[in-house]
Amino acid sequence: MNNNNHHYMGIEMNNQTWSLLDKKDRSEQDDIRMINYAKASLYHWRKSDKALSYAKETLKITKDNNLKDFDLAYAYESMTRAYSIAKNQNESKEWYKKAKVAGDLIVSEKDKEYFLLDLNSK
């Protein structure tokens, strides 16, 4: 798969993730699908040189819409991973700290558990 295909798939998987995030009354199956889409998006972003710009855009959308809790934690997590991919470990560590704090504040224990597993995965 070439860089353009990874770019496209990263966007598509991200869109699917956000669609499920916005869904009212998500089921447990929806949560699982959402996490899988997020992981697939991350995989493709890692193969694309545009991961950091996507993470910044995700954070901007999250802040512009005053999203909190699960959404904010994952926006920080995307910055953590994007900086790690860009080989900027100092920035990655700073965003990891923000993601960890935001993750600890997630109200739903189930969502918090999912998030912390993702945050601490490689």
Sequence and secondary structure as in RCSB ss.txt:
>XXXX:A:sequence
MNNNNHHYMGIEMNNQTWSLLDKKDRSEQDDIRMINYAKASLYHWRKSDKALSYAKETLKITKDNNLKDFDLAYA
YESMTRAYSIAKNQNESKEWYKKAKVAGDLIVSEKDKEYFLLDLNSK
>XXXX:A:secstr
  HHHHHHHHHHHHHHHHHHHH TT  HHHHHHHHHHHHHHHHHHHHSTTHHHHHHHHHHHHHHTT  HHHHHHH
HHHHHHHHHHTT HHHHHHHHHHHHHHHHT SSHHHHHHHHHHHT  
